[in-house]
Amino acid sequence: MQSAKHLSIVGVLLIGLVTRMLHSAQAGEFFEACDLNPVKTLRTSVHEPVVIVRAGKATAVAYVAGKPTENLKEMVSELVEVVRLSTGAELDVVEQVPSDEQPAIVIGDCEASRAAGIDAAQIPLEGFVVKTAPGRVYLVGSSREYPSGQAIESTTWALVDFLERFVGVRWYWPVEVDGRSIIKADSLVVAPTHYTDAPVFQYRNVYPAWVRAPQSQPGTPQVDRLDAPVLQLRAIGGSWPWLCVSHSLPVNAERTLGSQQLLDYMIKGCEEVWDRNNPAGLPGTRFCRANGREGSHADAVYVSYPDGGVKHVSDEWQKYRKGGTWNRASLVMGMFVKQLAEEVQRRWPDKRVVYLPYWDYVICPDIDFPDNLEVFLCITHTDGMPGMVEPSKRSLNDKNIRAWHEQAGGRITLWNYVHAVPKNWLVQFPFLVQEFHRTHRGRRAGSFVNGVGSVKAWSIRAPSMYVYTRVLWNPDVNVDAILDELCRRQFGQASQTTRQLLQLMIDRWEKTRWSVKLPQASATSADAKIISETWPPDVVQRMTELRNQARTEMQGDSVSLRRFDYWLCLFDDFLEEAQVAWKKTGAVK
């Protein structure tokens, strides 16, 4: 009897050990997923895995500490939904602190998280800590904020990261067109875990935050606008304070660049805001708080010529208008910004001048600016990110970014574009995005990615845009792993075929070197040459074969087919455009 009892105890222990190993493997599979952002692991205490769901039933609850932001509320709702879709369990969100006997996901800084050793005040802006304890999963973001009281979404990012790593969800494109990928499981168990992360780039913003669903696609909702998952992808972030949000400079025939009247007007506007507490300033003057938002308690005045090229220049300064298309007004605008920044520094030492180099004044002039200047550089002259595959355009950007970084004496923010190439072109550029951001990692505070005009093309470039959002958080992501996982999750039995097609699209855009220069905005007659050299008939034939093979492999899988048709909704339009280009260039008779 004693021996049998001993064996029984050993058996129970072994079963418990195997169970813990299985639970750890399940959690570890997601935690170590190589398509996710790298994180810094910390010392982890030894305890039983935290069981959130077992056999389709929730054993834990979720508790949100403090007053959540609207974005955090949205992601708590997403937590409940994806847990239900993954495991079938209904996860309750409770309003009171759970008892010690009740397993819980504790979201936000509170007494319990502090007792667990998480000091939110020591976490960097937008950074977070994920840490487990017996019966607890703590998701805690930084408690730091700007004096203006702007809410930093650190805890939101902690919850987003938890959902990716432990629930296994991915948000590739809008949910309404099957962009959310969820792995089915009957249990959700979190092994002992302790890690931290924070964004490399403090400013991340992608616009527009919506896409247009192809209306002819079978099964596609008949909607014009769909919410892109920029929140879930952490592709919005406001912990970089200095932003120029519009083009505004009160110039006219009387107040020209180089005139004392313009400088006096700007200074008077500053007086209205900073000395007389008038948040409106004067017409045409614009101010922002230290968190980049317009309004009262402004910390900076910002400068950018009204949208377009510089026109109003004094007779005395006309001689300084020289250079090429993108440089002819760089010196005159720089001279004015220097004057304004020097006077602001003299009269208001704690205030800043935010400058958006744009249009024909985007190149950095040889001027010594005062150290109260912040630069939000617009990449207006090289077709944005896709156009930087051309070495000459990339070199121009690299040189200009380095120059502005040195002149500003610190990190600068970029206003970038993704829509300059025609919407029908099968352009993919994920490795270019990563390499560019790695190159300028220490020089840049972040990016605003302007997609105006790319609404209909958003879906065709969805893989590249997904990588873009991940790179904006950390450029050291594994791009190959991201694309592999995207194809595996989204396209089922056709994952290998679609991955081949995607890689071919990438290689043709990122590696082709043209016999003609990529024209500005790709809007000249050279387009046919670019198309024929990037996508000659034999390449397009192979792309078409892969497209057709993938569709065959997905027969019977309606979800994968809908995803595939959403991604390649412009494929046939591209084929027509390519055939026209081939005839123009003699590639085909």
NUFI-971011 format. One record per residue (C-alpha): residue number from 1; x, y, z. Coordinates in Angstrom, 3 decimals. Layout:
% NUFI-971011
k|x|y|z
NUM|X|Y|Z $
...
***
This chain:
% NUFI-971011
k|x|y|z
1|0.000|0.000|0.000 $
2|2.822|2.356|0.889 $
3|4.509|1.628|-2.451 $
4|1.266|2.167|-4.351 $
5|0.664|5.414|-2.476 $
6|4.221|6.501|-3.281 $
7|3.722|5.709|-6.960 $
8|0.455|7.607|-6.940 $
9|2.157|10.692|-5.538 $
10|4.950|10.394|-8.090 $
11|2.358|10.028|-10.828 $
12|0.557|13.161|-9.741 $
13|3.849|15.058|-9.640 $
14|4.790|13.796|-13.095 $
15|1.406|14.748|-14.503 $
16|1.772|18.193|-12.971 $
17|5.272|18.539|-14.404 $
18|4.162|17.456|-17.873 $
19|1.196|19.807|-17.677 $
20|3.457|22.698|-16.756 $
21|5.820|21.782|-19.590 $
22|2.960|21.706|-22.061 $
23|1.600|24.983|-20.794 $
24|5.047|26.516|-20.920 $
25|5.588|25.244|-24.437 $
26|2.265|26.672|-25.540 $
27|3.016|30.068|-24.036 $
28|6.648|29.933|-25.072 $
29|5.697|29.255|-28.679 $
30|3.920|32.588|-28.814 $
31|6.385|34.422|-26.594 $
32|9.347|33.412|-28.708 $
33|7.565|33.989|-32.029 $
34|10.258|35.352|-34.319 $
35|7.853|37.561|-36.257 $
36|7.287|39.789|-33.212 $
37|9.323|42.709|-31.933 $
38|12.409|41.769|-29.920 $
39|12.010|42.481|-26.203 $
40|14.344|42.582|-23.200 $
41|13.773|39.615|-20.908 $
42|14.245|40.109|-17.169 $
43|14.727|37.766|-14.240 $
44|11.633|35.599|-13.884 $
45|10.448|34.141|-10.599 $
46|9.545|30.459|-10.375 $
47|5.833|29.796|-9.950 $
48|2.981|27.825|-11.450 $
49|1.787|28.975|-14.899 $
50|-1.129|31.384|-14.780 $
51|-4.214|29.716|-16.235 $
52|-6.462|32.248|-17.967 $
53|-8.676|29.750|-19.808 $
54|-8.926|25.988|-19.310 $
55|-10.938|23.711|-21.602 $
56|-12.871|26.593|-23.086 $
57|-13.842|28.195|-19.766 $
58|-12.308|31.315|-18.244 $
59|-10.655|30.746|-14.886 $
60|-9.262|34.278|-14.648 $
61|-10.709|37.780|-14.865 $
62|-9.336|41.058|-16.185 $
63|-9.001|44.129|-13.996 $
64|-8.116|47.623|-15.247 $
65|-6.505|49.845|-12.641 $
66|-7.029|53.600|-12.540 $
67|-8.753|55.617|-15.250 $
68|-8.113|54.026|-18.657 $
69|-7.666|56.046|-21.833 $
70|-10.131|55.581|-24.682 $
71|-7.528|53.568|-26.583 $
72|-6.983|51.286|-23.599 $
73|-10.734|50.763|-23.286 $
74|-10.798|49.762|-26.949 $
75|-8.015|47.254|-26.458 $
76|-9.657|45.761|-23.341 $
77|-12.704|45.103|-25.522 $
78|-10.357|43.543|-28.079 $
79|-8.895|41.344|-25.319 $
80|-12.337|40.006|-24.452 $
81|-13.214|39.424|-28.111 $
82|-10.041|37.664|-29.206 $
83|-10.004|35.421|-26.130 $
84|-13.562|34.434|-26.996 $
85|-12.735|33.859|-30.660 $
86|-9.616|31.888|-29.773 $
87|-10.825|29.729|-26.884 $
88|-14.605|30.162|-26.764 $
89|-14.319|31.532|-23.232 $
90|-16.015|34.710|-21.998 $
91|-13.453|36.690|-20.034 $
92|-15.015|38.961|-17.432 $
93|-13.686|42.473|-16.821 $
94|-14.217|43.313|-13.157 $
95|-14.345|46.727|-11.506 $
96|-12.938|45.699|-8.116 $
97|-9.465|44.416|-7.320 $
98|-9.664|40.598|-7.522 $
99|-8.967|38.552|-4.413 $
100|-5.655|36.723|-4.119 $
101|-7.468|33.447|-4.814 $
102|-8.850|34.721|-8.122 $
103|-6.432|34.468|-11.088 $
104|-6.362|37.749|-12.970 $
105|-4.860|39.852|-15.723 $
106|-4.113|43.129|-13.959 $
107|-3.851|45.997|-16.427 $
108|-2.169|49.209|-15.316 $
109|-0.165|50.619|-12.445 $
110|-1.647|49.829|-9.011 $
111|-0.690|48.798|-5.490 $
112|-0.589|45.127|-6.460 $
113|1.728|45.691|-9.459 $
114|4.014|47.831|-7.313 $
115|4.081|45.089|-4.675 $
116|5.105|42.720|-7.492 $
117|8.161|44.918|-8.096 $
118|7.006|46.960|-11.114 $
119|7.918|50.643|-10.741 $
120|5.923|52.418|-13.455 $
121|7.770|55.674|-12.825 $
122|11.042|54.051|-13.942 $
123|9.676|52.757|-17.246 $
124|10.548|54.943|-20.284 $
125|7.808|56.917|-22.041 $
126|5.590|54.467|-23.949 $
127|7.538|51.582|-22.455 $
128|5.910|48.751|-20.536 $
129|6.564|45.684|-18.400 $
130|4.823|42.313|-18.609 $
131|5.371|40.220|-15.492 $
132|3.701|37.199|-13.981 $
133|3.314|36.203|-10.339 $
134|1.278|33.413|-8.722 $
135|-2.199|33.793|-10.189 $
136|-1.362|37.116|-11.801 $
137|-0.361|38.578|-15.145 $
138|0.640|42.236|-14.759 $
139|0.550|44.541|-17.798 $
140|1.984|47.886|-16.729 $
141|2.977|50.888|-18.806 $
142|5.064|53.900|-17.913 $
143|3.425|56.406|-15.578 $
144|5.406|59.253|-17.095 $
145|3.553|62.016|-18.918 $
146|4.099|65.527|-20.169 $
147|3.372|68.518|-17.924 $
148|0.466|69.312|-20.240 $
149|-1.171|66.102|-19.059 $
150|-1.123|64.223|-22.359 $
151|-1.979|60.568|-21.865 $
152|0.807|58.262|-23.008 $
153|-0.514|54.912|-24.204 $
154|2.108|52.773|-22.473 $
155|-0.331|50.407|-20.787 $
156|-2.266|50.059|-24.051 $
157|0.927|48.875|-25.716 $
158|1.491|46.374|-22.889 $
159|-1.925|44.856|-23.552 $
160|-1.355|44.822|-27.328 $
161|1.942|43.001|-26.835 $
162|0.336|40.481|-24.479 $
163|-2.372|39.711|-27.033 $
164|0.210|39.092|-29.741 $
165|2.571|36.970|-27.661 $
166|0.222|34.918|-25.520 $
167|-3.145|34.907|-27.250 $
168|-1.418|34.648|-30.620 $
169|-3.399|37.303|-32.481 $
170|-2.074|39.309|-35.431 $
171|-3.640|42.358|-37.104 $
172|-2.441|42.423|-40.720 $
173|-5.139|44.696|-42.108 $
174|-8.711|45.696|-41.171 $
175|-10.831|43.129|-39.382 $
176|-13.734|43.730|-41.770 $
177|-11.729|42.194|-44.607 $
178|-10.327|39.265|-42.616 $
179|-7.138|41.044|-41.587 $
180|-7.148|39.725|-38.040 $
181|-5.597|36.299|-37.518 $
182|-6.492|34.307|-34.402 $
183|-5.169|30.876|-33.433 $
184|-7.718|28.478|-32.002 $
185|-6.934|26.877|-28.644 $
186|-8.994|25.363|-25.847 $
187|-6.743|26.835|-23.157 $
188|-4.782|29.986|-22.516 $
189|-1.912|29.518|-20.109 $
190|0.872|31.986|-19.402 $
191|4.182|30.538|-18.261 $
192|6.330|32.514|-15.786 $
193|7.300|35.625|-17.712 $
194|9.057|38.940|-17.124 $
195|10.079|41.286|-19.924 $
196|10.094|44.937|-20.916 $
197|9.975|46.905|-24.138 $
198|9.770|50.466|-25.429 $
199|9.612|51.959|-28.922 $
200|12.826|52.867|-30.689 $
201|11.041|55.751|-32.423 $
202|8.986|57.980|-30.166 $
203|6.782|59.304|-32.945 $
204|4.824|56.909|-35.141 $
205|1.807|57.856|-37.208 $
206|0.264|56.365|-40.342 $
207|-2.351|58.290|-42.344 $
208|-4.986|57.678|-43.515 $
209|-6.160|55.311|-40.790 $
210|-8.646|53.760|-43.184 $
211|-8.763|51.837|-46.440 $
212|-11.334|51.281|-49.145 $
213|-12.711|47.799|-49.582 $
214|-12.821|46.587|-53.211 $
215|-16.560|46.593|-53.877 $
216|-16.426|43.944|-56.584 $
217|-14.815|41.389|-54.289 $
218|-17.237|38.576|-53.380 $
219|-18.077|38.583|-49.706 $
220|-16.532|41.978|-49.020 $
221|-18.658|44.247|-46.816 $
222|-20.194|47.083|-48.800 $
223|-18.396|49.811|-46.903 $
224|-16.246|52.692|-48.050 $
225|-14.073|53.044|-44.993 $
226|-12.471|50.454|-42.768 $
227|-10.445|51.096|-39.645 $
228|-6.830|50.130|-40.242 $
229|-5.255|48.446|-37.183 $
230|-2.790|51.239|-36.433 $
231|-3.720|51.133|-32.751 $
232|-3.174|47.388|-32.438 $
233|0.124|47.693|-34.307 $
234|1.346|50.526|-32.068 $
235|1.662|52.618|-35.219 $
236|0.437|55.660|-33.380 $
237|2.539|57.277|-30.710 $
238|2.884|60.719|-29.276 $
239|5.833|60.655|-26.911 $
240|7.882|62.871|-29.216 $
241|6.729|66.407|-28.405 $
242|7.714|68.559|-31.377 $
243|5.465|68.333|-34.420 $
244|4.484|70.716|-37.191 $
245|0.933|69.760|-38.028 $
246|0.080|72.173|-40.837 $
247|1.585|74.527|-43.376 $
248|1.253|78.046|-42.085 $
249|3.241|81.259|-42.438 $
250|1.436|84.641|-42.669 $
251|3.211|85.841|-45.808 $
252|1.717|88.210|-48.381 $
253|2.841|91.026|-50.653 $
254|3.478|93.263|-47.633 $
255|4.914|90.624|-45.286 $
256|7.518|88.928|-47.477 $
257|10.348|86.643|-46.500 $
258|13.219|88.953|-45.666 $
259|11.025|91.829|-44.534 $
260|11.008|93.231|-41.021 $
261|7.217|93.261|-41.225 $
262|7.009|89.434|-41.319 $
263|9.424|88.965|-38.441 $
264|7.635|91.617|-36.361 $
265|4.278|89.975|-37.078 $
266|5.509|86.545|-35.930 $
267|7.036|87.996|-32.770 $
268|3.830|89.879|-32.021 $
269|1.971|86.579|-32.388 $
270|4.360|85.010|-29.882 $
271|3.726|87.885|-27.493 $
272|-0.010|87.293|-27.756 $
273|0.392|83.633|-26.820 $
274|3.258|83.679|-24.345 $
275|2.931|87.099|-22.726 $
276|-0.815|87.806|-22.961 $
277|-2.138|84.226|-22.693 $
278|-4.070|84.481|-25.941 $
279|-3.984|80.925|-27.363 $
280|-5.052|82.061|-30.852 $
281|-2.024|84.318|-31.369 $
282|-2.458|86.257|-34.610 $
283|-4.002|85.050|-37.887 $
284|-1.579|82.761|-39.698 $
285|0.597|82.064|-36.661 $
286|0.499|78.538|-35.264 $
287|1.576|77.191|-31.901 $
288|1.654|73.802|-30.238 $
289|2.021|72.301|-26.803 $
290|5.024|70.210|-25.915 $
291|3.098|67.090|-26.903 $
292|2.651|68.259|-30.491 $
293|-0.979|69.312|-30.155 $
294|-2.269|72.757|-30.897 $
295|-3.877|74.777|-28.159 $
296|-3.203|76.833|-25.069 $
297|-0.089|76.526|-22.932 $
298|1.933|76.416|-26.132 $
299|5.606|75.554|-25.899 $
300|6.548|76.121|-29.530 $
301|5.769|78.246|-32.564 $
302|6.016|76.444|-35.852 $
303|6.921|77.478|-39.351 $
304|6.123|76.088|-42.766 $
305|5.250|78.008|-45.909 $
306|1.596|77.643|-47.031 $
307|1.226|74.377|-48.963 $
308|3.221|74.905|-52.150 $
309|6.372|76.598|-53.364 $
310|7.752|79.805|-51.873 $
311|6.542|82.959|-53.689 $
312|6.650|86.035|-51.451 $
313|10.315|87.010|-51.089 $
314|11.631|90.552|-50.504 $
315|13.632|92.294|-53.219 $
316|16.678|92.223|-50.954 $
317|16.486|88.465|-50.500 $
318|15.714|87.545|-54.104 $
319|19.428|87.013|-54.707 $
320|19.334|84.127|-52.199 $
321|16.794|82.200|-54.254 $
322|18.967|79.712|-56.058 $
323|19.347|76.022|-56.605 $
324|17.247|73.273|-58.136 $
325|13.564|72.472|-57.846 $
326|13.784|71.265|-54.252 $
327|16.401|73.765|-53.103 $
328|15.634|77.144|-54.635 $
329|14.004|78.521|-51.469 $
330|15.966|76.562|-48.851 $
331|18.306|79.444|-48.062 $
332|15.660|82.183|-47.802 $
333|13.419|80.043|-45.599 $
334|16.412|79.035|-43.504 $
335|17.466|82.653|-43.060 $
336|13.993|83.603|-41.828 $
337|13.790|80.623|-39.459 $
338|17.185|81.558|-38.024 $
339|16.014|85.143|-37.403 $
340|12.831|83.966|-35.706 $
341|14.561|81.280|-33.630 $
342|17.202|83.712|-32.398 $
343|14.605|86.272|-31.313 $
344|12.461|83.603|-29.633 $
345|15.503|82.299|-27.799 $
346|16.428|85.796|-26.627 $
347|12.960|86.669|-25.339 $
348|11.575|83.257|-24.341 $
349|14.515|80.942|-23.548 $
350|12.240|78.016|-22.668 $
351|10.309|78.070|-25.962 $
352|11.022|76.293|-29.243 $
353|10.667|76.852|-32.984 $
354|9.439|73.843|-34.968 $
355|10.293|73.966|-38.669 $
356|8.903|71.823|-41.486 $
357|11.280|71.939|-44.489 $
358|9.026|71.168|-47.441 $
359|8.465|71.655|-51.169 $
360|11.233|73.849|-52.679 $
361|12.950|74.519|-49.343 $
362|13.506|70.938|-48.203 $
363|17.323|70.814|-48.577 $
364|19.336|71.783|-45.498 $
365|21.054|75.181|-46.010 $
366|24.507|75.986|-44.691 $
367|23.240|77.981|-41.719 $
368|24.104|77.825|-38.026 $
369|20.726|77.649|-36.323 $
370|20.268|78.287|-32.594 $
371|19.693|75.254|-30.393 $
372|15.980|75.932|-29.865 $
373|15.159|74.625|-33.354 $
374|13.257|71.358|-33.888 $
375|13.033|69.925|-37.429 $
376|10.151|67.918|-38.928 $
377|11.629|67.111|-42.347 $
378|9.290|66.375|-45.248 $
379|10.470|63.816|-47.812 $
380|8.639|65.592|-50.616 $
381|11.193|65.314|-53.388 $
382|11.979|61.615|-53.885 $
383|8.667|59.755|-54.231 $
384|8.734|58.997|-50.541 $
385|9.790|55.571|-49.304 $
386|9.118|53.501|-52.472 $
387|11.158|55.930|-54.589 $
388|14.223|55.454|-52.437 $
389|14.999|52.197|-54.207 $
390|16.730|54.417|-56.756 $
391|20.290|55.004|-55.489 $
392|20.402|58.680|-56.467 $
393|17.180|59.465|-54.603 $
394|18.239|57.447|-51.591 $
395|21.587|59.221|-51.514 $
396|19.876|62.607|-51.645 $
397|17.657|61.663|-48.710 $
398|20.491|60.214|-46.650 $
399|22.615|63.315|-47.131 $
400|19.752|65.670|-46.312 $
401|18.726|63.772|-43.160 $
402|22.308|63.768|-41.902 $
403|22.642|67.496|-42.619 $
404|19.434|68.449|-40.819 $
405|20.303|66.199|-37.903 $
406|23.640|67.966|-37.508 $
407|22.189|71.433|-37.981 $
408|19.356|70.837|-35.510 $
409|21.732|69.333|-32.982 $
410|19.483|66.366|-32.235 $
411|17.014|63.880|-33.584 $
412|14.599|65.028|-36.271 $
413|11.170|63.790|-37.299 $
414|10.285|62.743|-40.853 $
415|7.151|63.328|-42.896 $
416|7.297|60.461|-45.372 $
417|5.096|59.183|-48.218 $
418|4.111|55.793|-49.598 $
419|1.678|56.738|-52.337 $
420|3.792|58.475|-54.972 $
421|4.091|55.452|-57.271 $
422|0.933|54.593|-59.276 $
423|-1.642|52.622|-57.332 $
424|-1.792|49.709|-59.800 $
425|1.908|48.935|-59.604 $
426|2.676|45.782|-57.622 $
427|5.198|47.589|-55.459 $
428|6.525|45.986|-52.259 $
429|9.378|47.513|-50.255 $
430|9.584|45.976|-46.727 $
431|13.360|45.437|-46.630 $
432|13.961|48.968|-47.891 $
433|11.832|50.301|-45.024 $
434|13.835|48.346|-42.484 $
435|17.248|49.238|-43.880 $
436|16.356|52.930|-44.100 $
437|15.172|53.069|-40.492 $
438|18.205|51.182|-39.260 $
439|20.502|53.569|-41.105 $
440|18.992|56.654|-39.454 $
441|18.056|55.100|-36.137 $
442|20.024|57.575|-34.021 $
443|19.126|60.605|-36.116 $
444|15.365|60.287|-36.149 $
445|12.674|60.648|-33.537 $
446|10.125|58.938|-35.765 $
447|7.936|59.290|-38.826 $
448|4.580|60.464|-40.039 $
449|3.697|58.199|-42.981 $
450|1.438|60.066|-45.372 $
451|-0.703|57.792|-47.503 $
452|-2.967|60.399|-49.080 $
453|-3.927|59.140|-52.515 $
454|-3.021|55.551|-51.676 $
455|-6.433|54.530|-50.365 $
456|-7.253|52.171|-53.234 $
457|-3.694|50.851|-53.270 $
458|-3.480|50.200|-49.539 $
459|-4.496|46.573|-49.881 $
460|-1.978|45.752|-52.630 $
461|0.826|47.058|-50.408 $
462|-0.572|45.625|-47.198 $
463|2.442|43.346|-46.513 $
464|4.883|46.248|-46.840 $
465|2.695|48.541|-44.753 $
466|2.431|45.899|-42.028 $
467|6.222|45.690|-41.922 $
468|6.397|49.500|-41.938 $
469|4.293|49.714|-38.779 $
470|6.452|47.128|-37.026 $
471|9.661|48.861|-38.060 $
472|8.340|52.149|-36.675 $
473|8.367|50.469|-33.267 $
474|11.681|48.664|-33.678 $
475|13.746|48.391|-36.899 $
476|15.437|45.196|-35.689 $
477|12.432|43.021|-36.441 $
478|12.854|39.870|-38.530 $
479|11.228|40.893|-41.829 $
480|11.507|37.447|-43.420 $
481|9.801|35.877|-40.406 $
482|7.059|38.512|-40.487 $
483|6.288|37.809|-44.143 $
484|6.517|34.040|-43.673 $
485|4.025|34.172|-40.813 $
486|1.714|36.533|-42.667 $
487|1.456|34.140|-45.596 $
488|1.097|31.098|-43.325 $
489|-1.710|32.632|-41.306 $
490|-3.581|34.448|-44.056 $
491|-3.418|32.054|-46.990 $
492|-3.621|28.546|-45.562 $
493|-2.661|25.806|-48.032 $
494|-1.278|28.425|-50.428 $
495|1.162|29.900|-47.911 $
496|4.311|28.770|-49.733 $
497|3.010|29.849|-53.121 $
498|1.899|33.256|-51.907 $
499|5.236|33.721|-50.141 $
500|7.025|33.072|-53.444 $
501|4.774|35.565|-55.192 $
502|5.307|38.169|-52.490 $
503|9.082|37.734|-52.599 $
504|9.089|38.084|-56.365 $
505|7.149|41.337|-56.045 $
506|9.648|42.564|-53.452 $
507|12.714|41.628|-55.456 $
508|11.467|43.217|-58.659 $
509|10.903|46.591|-56.996 $
510|13.763|46.653|-54.520 $
511|16.475|45.204|-56.780 $
512|15.707|46.439|-60.307 $
513|18.024|49.178|-61.596 $
514|16.500|51.157|-64.419 $
515|18.069|52.573|-67.555 $
516|16.078|55.774|-66.969 $
517|15.668|57.841|-63.850 $
518|12.588|57.166|-61.772 $
519|10.617|60.351|-62.465 $
520|9.260|62.570|-59.751 $
521|5.892|61.178|-58.633 $
522|6.269|58.613|-61.448 $
523|4.069|60.747|-63.645 $
524|5.994|61.151|-66.896 $
525|6.316|59.176|-70.107 $
526|9.183|57.196|-68.607 $
527|6.574|55.126|-66.753 $
528|6.389|52.594|-69.588 $
529|10.146|52.067|-69.413 $
530|10.031|51.629|-65.641 $
531|7.228|49.089|-65.917 $
532|8.888|47.109|-68.712 $
533|12.213|46.878|-66.892 $
534|10.699|46.113|-63.495 $
535|8.069|43.678|-64.722 $
536|9.050|42.242|-68.130 $
537|6.705|39.712|-69.752 $
538|8.478|36.620|-68.391 $
539|8.352|37.944|-64.808 $
540|4.686|38.856|-65.078 $
541|3.952|35.432|-66.558 $
542|5.551|33.819|-63.511 $
543|3.629|36.130|-61.176 $
544|0.393|35.213|-62.922 $
545|1.174|31.495|-62.650 $
546|1.810|31.861|-58.927 $
547|-1.388|33.867|-58.491 $
548|-3.426|31.194|-60.280 $
549|-1.698|28.344|-58.448 $
550|-2.409|29.976|-55.090 $
551|-6.086|30.363|-55.912 $
552|-6.253|26.687|-56.889 $
553|-4.609|25.651|-53.623 $
554|-7.137|27.706|-51.646 $
555|-10.233|26.220|-53.256 $
556|-12.701|25.368|-50.504 $
557|-11.100|27.851|-48.100 $
558|-13.346|30.868|-48.508 $
559|-11.624|32.966|-45.835 $
560|-8.171|32.562|-47.380 $
561|-9.589|33.331|-50.824 $
562|-11.214|36.524|-49.561 $
563|-7.915|37.577|-48.002 $
564|-6.022|36.783|-51.176 $
565|-8.463|38.719|-53.352 $
566|-8.317|41.672|-50.974 $
567|-4.520|41.762|-51.159 $
568|-4.318|41.356|-54.965 $
569|-7.466|43.286|-55.877 $
570|-5.513|45.405|-58.390 $
571|-3.621|42.539|-60.037 $
572|-5.697|42.505|-63.236 $
573|-5.509|46.295|-63.513 $
574|-1.747|46.005|-63.301 $
575|-1.697|43.368|-66.060 $
576|-3.524|45.726|-68.409 $
577|-1.146|48.572|-67.624 $
578|1.888|46.330|-68.109 $
579|0.691|45.150|-71.522 $
580|0.293|48.740|-72.679 $
581|3.809|49.560|-71.411 $
582|5.332|46.546|-73.185 $
583|3.883|47.661|-76.514 $
584|5.182|51.216|-76.014 $
585|8.705|50.006|-75.265 $
586|8.792|47.169|-77.797 $
587|8.987|44.452|-75.147 $
588|6.233|42.655|-77.070 $
589|5.018|43.047|-80.644 $
***
